[in-house]
Amino acid sequence: WVLKECCKNLILWQNTALKDIPISVNISVVDFSDPNFTTEVFNLLEEYAIDSSLLEFELTETVFLDDITAVCKTIAELKSCNVTLSIDDFGTGFSSFSYLRDMEIDYLKIDKSFVQNVHQDKKSQAIVKSIIDIGINLGMKVVAEGIETEFDMALLTLQGCHIGQGYHMSKPLDEQRLLNYVQGK
């Protein structure tokens, strides 16, 4: 249902300022390990005729604890149609360099627990900088979650982080407020 609603929104947004803005969807381990998951995704992409690169799936590290052969197959299938993949909350679970090396992941999302007060905690700074460097060196974009101050944003930008998300930029918005925000209203 969630994926269907996202596809509907992507269609509705085609004549608005949100035209080329992707939608990120958190995918549960249960859904991702479902053998019919990619077929359902492909069917929705075909049914709604949307640009598959506008659909982003966020996976937690627990996905990689499942049958790794099946996970690799699912990732390869999704990447074959240009679906974007992120590892969400990186650093809080069972981080493994092997899945970073072996799988086509587009974004590495640093968990907010490392980002909040990063300017005050030297250990968090070291972890965040290391994650940024790993992501960049592996050809991924790095997203910092939970940015709440201009100072944190400046520090993360200086360290090479590509994208930030958090209350510093905006609190969560409903669709109309998001459209107004993007239009500068």
Kinemage of the C-alpha trace (Angstrom):
@kinemage 1
@onewidth
@group {chain A} dominant
@subgroup {mainchain}
@vectorlist {calphas} color= white
{ca trp a 1} P 0.000 0.000 0.000
{ca val a 2} L 2.781 2.456 0.937
{ca leu a 3} L 4.642 1.871 -2.317
{ca lys a 4} L 1.436 2.301 -4.307
{ca glu a 5} L 0.722 5.616 -2.531
{ca cys a 6} L 4.275 6.790 -3.235
{ca cys a 7} L 3.878 5.989 -6.913
{ca lys a 8} L 0.575 7.873 -6.997
{ca asn a 9} L 2.244 10.898 -5.396
{ca leu a 10} L 5.117 10.824 -7.866
{ca ile a 11} L 2.554 10.974 -10.679
{ca leu a 12} L 0.609 13.806 -9.009
{ca trp a 13} L 3.810 15.793 -8.462
{ca gln a 14} L 4.825 15.762 -12.142
{ca asn a 15} L 3.286 19.194 -12.766
{ca thr a 16} L 4.527 20.805 -9.545
{ca ala a 17} L 7.780 22.079 -8.062
{ca leu a 18} L 8.221 18.559 -6.621
{ca lys a 19} L 8.536 17.086 -10.135
{ca asp a 20} L 12.010 15.571 -9.802
{ca ile a 21} L 12.066 15.070 -6.037
{ca pro a 22} L 12.472 11.394 -5.129
{ca ile a 23} L 10.489 9.645 -2.418
{ca ser a 24} L 12.337 7.558 0.149
{ca val a 25} L 10.590 4.567 1.645
{ca asn a 26} L 11.800 2.563 4.627
{ca ile a 27} L 11.625 -1.112 3.705
{ca ser a 28} L 11.262 -3.649 6.485
{ca val a 29} L 13.345 -6.814 6.653
{ca val a 30} L 10.145 -8.826 6.192
{ca asp a 31} L 9.189 -6.979 2.996
{ca phe a 32} L 12.712 -6.977 1.591
{ca ser a 33} L 13.107 -10.729 2.136
{ca asp a 34} L 9.732 -11.507 0.522
{ca pro a 35} L 10.495 -13.422 -2.714
{ca asn a 36} L 7.769 -11.413 -4.499
{ca phe a 37} L 9.074 -7.999 -3.408
{ca thr a 38} L 10.952 -7.087 -6.600
{ca thr a 39} L 8.131 -8.368 -8.804
{ca glu a 40} L 5.685 -6.153 -6.922
{ca val a 41} L 8.023 -3.173 -7.254
{ca phe a 42} L 8.483 -3.765 -10.995
{ca asn a 43} L 4.716 -4.105 -11.465
{ca leu a 44} L 4.093 -0.792 -9.683
{ca leu a 45} L 6.772 0.977 -11.718
{ca glu a 46} L 5.197 -0.322 -14.904
{ca glu a 47} L 1.609 0.383 -13.795
{ca tyr a 48} L 2.370 4.008 -12.910
{ca ala a 49} L 5.047 4.536 -15.576
{ca ile a 50} L 7.244 6.495 -13.197
{ca asp a 51} L 10.963 7.153 -13.391
{ca ser a 52} L 12.362 4.404 -11.160
{ca ser a 53} L 15.234 6.626 -10.042
{ca leu a 54} L 12.646 8.703 -8.136
{ca leu a 55} L 11.966 5.749 -5.851
{ca glu a 56} L 14.480 5.297 -3.043
{ca phe a 57} L 14.493 2.384 -0.628
{ca glu a 58} L 16.046 2.763 2.803
{ca leu a 59} L 17.285 -0.467 4.338
{ca thr a 60} L 18.494 -0.952 7.873
{ca glu a 61} L 21.590 -3.006 8.521
{ca thr a 62} L 19.424 -5.863 9.830
{ca val a 63} L 18.511 -6.665 6.200
{ca phe a 64} L 22.066 -7.916 5.762
{ca leu a 65} L 21.689 -10.466 8.564
{ca asp a 66} L 19.208 -12.405 6.464
{ca asp a 67} L 20.117 -14.823 3.665
{ca ile a 68} L 22.935 -12.797 2.104
{ca thr a 69} L 22.616 -14.562 -1.272
{ca ala a 70} L 18.936 -13.590 -1.462
{ca val a 71} L 19.747 -10.032 -0.316
{ca cys a 72} L 22.393 -9.674 -3.049
{ca lys a 73} L 19.933 -10.991 -5.642
{ca thr a 74} L 17.202 -8.563 -4.557
{ca ile a 75} L 19.619 -5.617 -4.575
{ca ala a 76} L 20.896 -6.558 -8.045
{ca glu a 77} L 17.331 -6.812 -9.362
{ca leu a 78} L 16.371 -3.418 -7.929
{ca lys a 79} L 19.538 -1.800 -9.259
{ca ser a 80} L 18.829 -3.253 -12.713
{ca cys a 81} L 15.889 -0.843 -12.964
{ca asn a 82} L 17.675 2.125 -11.310
{ca val a 83} L 15.945 2.049 -7.931
{ca thr a 84} L 18.110 3.946 -5.444
{ca leu a 85} L 19.189 2.176 -2.260
{ca ser a 86} L 20.316 3.582 1.080
{ca ile a 87} L 21.612 2.018 4.245
{ca asp a 88} L 19.690 3.805 6.976
{ca asp a 89} L 20.923 4.404 10.536
{ca phe a 90} L 24.433 3.311 9.590
{ca gly a 91} L 26.672 2.588 12.538
{ca thr a 92} L 24.031 1.477 15.020
{ca gly a 93} L 23.554 -2.123 13.973
{ca phe a 94} L 25.754 -4.794 12.542
{ca ser a 95} L 27.951 -2.721 10.255
{ca ser a 96} L 30.013 -4.814 7.906
{ca phe a 97} L 32.516 -3.630 5.365
{ca ser a 98} L 31.834 -6.702 3.233
{ca tyr a 99} L 28.286 -5.642 2.343
{ca leu a 100} L 29.488 -2.108 1.687
{ca arg a 101} L 32.069 -3.539 -0.690
{ca asp a 102} L 29.935 -6.194 -2.360
{ca met a 103} L 26.580 -4.473 -2.853
{ca glu a 104} L 25.465 -1.603 -5.023
{ca ile a 105} L 24.373 0.888 -2.386
{ca asp a 106} L 23.877 4.543 -3.380
{ca tyr a 107} L 23.617 6.307 -0.019
{ca leu a 108} L 25.048 5.770 3.418
{ca lys a 109} L 22.925 7.487 6.070
{ca ile a 110} L 24.765 8.299 9.286
{ca asp a 111} L 22.549 7.687 12.287
{ca lys a 112} L 21.473 10.805 14.160
{ca ser a 113} L 22.924 9.468 17.418
{ca phe a 114} L 26.380 10.256 16.006
{ca val a 115} L 25.345 13.574 14.462
{ca gln a 116} L 23.568 15.204 17.390
{ca asn a 117} L 26.087 17.345 19.262
{ca val a 118} L 28.870 16.177 16.940
{ca his a 119} L 30.645 19.492 17.532
{ca gln a 120} L 30.926 18.696 21.262
{ca asp a 121} L 31.925 15.035 21.154
{ca lys a 122} L 35.351 14.167 19.700
{ca lys a 123} L 34.532 10.449 19.459
{ca ser a 124} L 31.353 11.155 17.500
{ca gln a 125} L 33.360 13.486 15.245
{ca ala a 126} L 35.864 10.710 14.568
{ca ile a 127} L 33.112 8.170 13.813
{ca val a 128} L 31.210 10.582 11.556
{ca lys a 129} L 34.363 11.571 9.649
{ca ser a 130} L 35.281 7.894 9.213
{ca ile a 131} L 31.819 7.016 7.878
{ca ile a 132} L 31.946 9.968 5.476
{ca asp a 133} L 35.378 8.907 4.229
{ca ile a 134} L 34.286 5.273 3.792
{ca gly a 135} L 31.161 6.309 1.873
{ca ile a 136} L 33.058 8.704 -0.393
{ca asn a 137} L 35.850 6.204 -1.032
{ca leu a 138} L 33.280 3.567 -2.019
{ca gly a 139} L 31.508 5.963 -4.396
{ca met a 140} L 28.436 6.526 -2.231
{ca lys a 141} L 26.712 9.731 -1.273
{ca val a 142} L 26.654 10.313 2.467
{ca val a 143} L 23.630 11.654 4.332
{ca ala a 144} L 23.780 12.916 7.906
{ca glu a 145} L 20.535 12.466 9.819
{ca gly a 146} L 19.441 14.588 12.742
{ca ile a 147} L 21.167 17.890 11.967
{ca glu a 148} L 19.708 20.428 14.362
{ca thr a 149} L 22.117 23.361 14.302
{ca glu a 150} L 23.877 25.488 11.736
{ca phe a 151} L 27.152 24.658 13.469
{ca asp a 152} L 26.607 20.900 13.010
{ca met a 153} L 25.704 21.468 9.354
{ca ala a 154} L 28.856 23.513 8.772
{ca leu a 155} L 31.062 20.905 10.447
{ca leu a 156} L 29.530 18.026 8.464
{ca thr a 157} L 29.842 19.982 5.216
{ca leu a 158} L 33.483 20.684 6.002
{ca gln a 159} L 34.042 16.972 6.604
{ca gly a 160} L 32.652 16.189 3.135
{ca cys a 161} L 29.109 15.078 3.903
{ca his a 162} L 26.946 15.417 0.785
{ca ile a 163} L 23.444 15.755 2.213
{ca gly a 164} L 21.933 16.703 5.538
{ca gln a 165} L 18.520 16.148 6.968
{ca gly a 166} L 17.047 17.308 10.203
{ca tyr a 167} L 15.226 20.081 12.001
{ca his a 168} L 17.903 22.604 11.028
{ca met a 169} L 16.557 22.437 7.473
{ca ser a 170} L 12.907 21.800 8.289
{ca lys a 171} L 10.607 19.922 10.601
{ca pro a 172} L 8.461 17.237 8.930
{ca leu a 173} L 5.912 18.768 6.550
{ca asp a 174} L 2.651 17.617 5.063
{ca glu a 175} L 2.396 17.624 1.274
{ca gln a 176} L 1.015 21.154 0.880
{ca arg a 177} L 3.584 22.668 3.236
{ca leu a 178} L 6.340 20.762 1.425
{ca leu a 179} L 5.185 22.216 -1.882
{ca asn a 180} L 5.143 25.712 -0.345
{ca tyr a 181} L 8.609 25.128 1.137
{ca val a 182} L 10.083 24.035 -2.205
{ca gln a 183} L 8.483 27.061 -3.890
{ca gly a 184} L 9.987 29.377 -1.258
{ca lys a 185} L 6.622 30.439 0.175
